[in-house]
Amino acid sequence: MSGKKDKPIDLSKVTPDEKMKYEIAEELGLLDQVLQNGWKSLSSKETGRIGGLITKKRREASNNHRNVN
């Protein structure tokens, strides 16, 4: 039975949103766990932290974009 986690993830072929998620996971030291066991292996605290940092980065990018114009 093959699943998503059986296939190695090619980080060069992910969407920008997915790439940001992987980058944040790496910053938090969780990337190896995600690559080995999938996103489901993370605790709700860990996924919440990733989600919060994604929101923060998007907000900062939006504010920077507004300040440029």
Beta strands, then each sheet from edge to edge (+ up, - down):
end
